[in-house]
């Protein structure tokens, strides 16, 4: 009867199985995985298991931060401030967050992302009143874009060039 739940190493094997199942569904940060496993295996020392998952390449906070920042910036049109917030919320440390957000925080990149977010918000229509511009500014602010980028988008709309080539001004 060495394979039962009371066998030596059984909680560790069960925790490893649970960790692999969680990671198969989606990438998780070390903190997220630790919290999920601790709820199910409160008496198990999880650090060796997390170290082993990291060694095997299944758990990688740096990879997760880069992938998530890219996805949120391009698909969901998040600006740098919102990217930092979302990555920190997922349990990534400040160093990983800074590394992942840096490529998305340069002035040119922020402008490109703000323009993409503006176009997605407008969906091909031209705003014809100040109320729409205020709503757009609020939308961009909630998406994490800096004031300067928001003002630039409002300026482009007022010029009527939001649908032109992004390199023109």
C-alpha positions in Angstrom: 0.0 0.0 0.0 2.7 2.5 -1.0 0.6 4.3 -3.6 -2.1 5.6 -1.3 -2.6 9.2 -0.1 -0.5 8.5 3.0 2.5 7.3 1.0 5.7 9.4 1.2 5.8 12.1 -1.5 2.1 11.7 -2.3 1.3 15.4 -1.5 4.2 16.6 -3.6 3.1 14.4 -6.5 -0.4 15.6 -6.2 0.7 19.2 -6.0 2.9 18.8 -9.1 0.0 17.3 -11.0 -2.2 20.2 -9.9 0.4 22.7 -10.9 0.9 21.1 -14.4 -2.9 21.1 -14.9 -3.1 24.8 -13.9 -0.2 25.7 -16.2 -1.7 23.7 -19.1 -4.7 26.0 -19.0 -2.7 29.2 -19.1 0.6 30.7 -18.1 0.7 31.9 -14.5 3.1 33.9 -12.5 5.0 32.2 -9.6 2.9 34.1 -7.1 -0.4 33.1 -8.8 0.6 29.5 -8.9 1.8 29.5 -5.3 -1.5 31.0 -4.1 -3.6 28.5 -6.1 -1.6 25.5 -4.9 -1.4 26.7 -1.2 -5.2 26.8 -1.1 -5.3 23.1 -2.1 -2.2 21.9 -0.4 -1.8 24.0 2.8 0.7 21.7 4.5 3.0 21.2 1.5 6.2 23.2 1.1 5.7 24.5 -2.5 9.0 26.3 -3.0 10.9 23.2 -4.2 8.1 22.4 -6.5 8.0 25.9 -8.0 11.8 25.8 -8.3 11.5 22.6 -10.3 8.8 24.0 -12.6 11.0 27.0 -13.2 14.0 24.8 -13.9 12.0 22.7 -16.4 10.7 25.9 -18.1 7.1 25.5 -17.3 7.1 28.5 -15.0 8.8 31.7 -16.3 7.7 35.1 -15.0 9.9 36.9 -17.5 8.3 35.1 -20.5 4.8 35.6 -19.0 5.4 39.4 -18.5 6.7 39.9 -22.1 3.9 37.9 -23.7 1.2 39.4 -21.6 2.5 43.0 -22.2 2.6 42.4 -25.9 -0.9 40.9 -26.0 -2.5 43.6 -23.8 -0.8 46.4 -25.8 -1.6 45.1 -29.3 -5.0 43.4 -28.9 -6.5 45.3 -26.0 -4.9 48.7 -26.8 -3.5 49.2 -23.3 -1.1 52.1 -22.6 1.9 51.9 -20.4 0.2 52.8 -17.1 -2.5 50.1 -17.6 0.1 47.6 -18.7 2.1 48.1 -15.4 -1.1 47.8 -13.4 -2.3 44.6 -15.1 1.1 42.9 -14.9 1.5 43.8 -11.2 -2.1 42.5 -10.6 -1.0 39.1 -12.0 1.7 38.9 -9.4 4.8 39.9 -11.4 7.5 41.7 -9.5 8.5 45.3 -10.3 11.6 44.3 -12.2 9.7 41.9 -14.6 7.0 44.6 -15.1 9.5 47.3 -16.0 11.3 45.0 -18.4 8.1 44.0 -20.1 6.6 47.5 -20.3 9.7 49.2 -21.6 9.2 48.3 -25.3 5.7 49.7 -25.1 6.6 52.9 -23.2 8.6 54.9 -25.8 7.0 58.0 -27.2 6.6 56.6 -30.8 5.2 53.3 -29.6 2.7 55.0 -27.2 1.6 57.2 -30.1 1.1 54.1 -32.3 -0.9 52.3 -29.6 -3.0 55.4 -28.8 -3.8 55.8 -32.5 -4.8 52.1 -32.8 -7.0 52.5 -29.6 -8.6 55.7 -31.0 -9.4 54.0 -34.3 -10.8 50.9 -32.5 -12.9 53.2 -30.3 -14.3 55.2 -33.3 -14.8 52.1 -35.5 -14.6 54.1 -38.7 -16.9 56.9 -37.7 -15.9 60.6 -37.3 -16.7 62.2 -34.0 -18.9 65.2 -34.6 -19.1 66.8 -31.2 -17.1 67.6 -28.1 -19.0 65.0 -26.0 -17.6 62.3 -28.2 -14.1 63.7 -27.8 -14.5 63.8 -24.0 -15.7 60.2 -24.0 -12.7 59.2 -26.2 -10.3 61.0 -23.9 -11.8 59.2 -20.9 -11.5 55.9 -22.8 -7.9 56.5 -23.6 -7.2 57.5 -20.0 -8.8 54.3 -18.6 -6.6 52.4 -21.1 -3.6 53.8 -19.5 -2.4 56.4 -22.0 -0.6 59.5 -20.8 -2.2 62.9 -21.1 0.1 64.0 -24.0 -0.9 61.0 -26.1 -4.6 61.7 -25.4 -4.2 65.4 -26.4 -2.4 64.3 -29.6 -5.3 62.0 -30.5 -7.9 64.7 -29.9 -5.7 67.1 -32.0 -5.6 64.5 -34.9 -9.3 64.1 -34.8 -9.9 67.9 -34.9 -7.6 68.1 -37.9 -9.5 65.3 -39.5 -6.4 63.1 -40.0 -7.0 60.3 -37.6 -7.7 57.9 -40.5 -4.6 59.1 -42.5 -1.3 57.3 -42.4 0.0 57.4 -38.8 3.4 58.8 -40.0 1.8 61.9 -41.4 1.1 65.1 -39.4 
